[in-house]
Amino acid sequence: MSDPTWPRDEYDAYIGEISDLLADGASHNEIVAYLFQVVDKRMGMSPPVTPDDMNPTAEALLQLVRTQEVR
């Protein structure tokens, strides 16, 4: 991170909930809903985002879990 004013631990607050969702076997839609709530309500990202924008991240998280389960 090159911007010293940017909080370095900004995402730490979201890791626990994501981890819990994944450990509890949350569906793709449940993960999308959580990510959208974080991005839209807590972070206030702009331009406006949609739940569909969360699909790639939700799929990557679920793929990570599936990969770990195979081991």
N, C-alpha and C positions, 0 to 999 in steps of 0.2 A: 504494500500500500504506500503510495507516494504522497498522499495527502495526510499530513500530521494532525489535522483537525478531525479526521474521520475516526469514529470510535472503532478501535481494533477488535473489540469483543461484541460487536453489534449482533452477530448471529448466535452467540452462545445461549441467549435466552430461548431460542427456538429448538435447539438440539434435543433437549430432554423430551419435549412433547413429540417430536418426530420419532425419536427412539421408542417411546412408549407406544405410539401408533403402530409402528412397524412390528414391535415385539408382540403386540396384541392381535396381529394379523389384519390390520385395517385394509379396507378395500382401496382400489385406485381412487374412487370417488371421494372417500373419506380423507385421503391424503391431499387430493386436489382442494377440497373444501378448507382444510386447515391452512395449506399454503396460501390460498387466495385470501383468507381472512388476515393472515400475517402481512402479506404484501400490500393488500388494499387498505386495511384498517390501521395496522400498527406502523407500517413503513410509509404509507401514503405515496407509493410509487407513481410516477407520471412518465409518459402519458398513461392514461387509465389502462389498467390491465383487466383481463377477463379470466374466468376460471380456466378456459381453454389454454391460456398462456402457461398454466401450471402443469399441463399434461406431460411435457418432456421431463420435468424434474420429478414428478410423481413416478413416472415409469422408470427413471434411473434409480430411484430409491428402492422401488420394488424389485428391480433387477439385481441390485446389490444384495438384497435379502435372499432372493432365489439362488444367487451364486454362492452365498455363505451356507445355505441349507444343503447344497450338493456336496460340500466338502466333508 
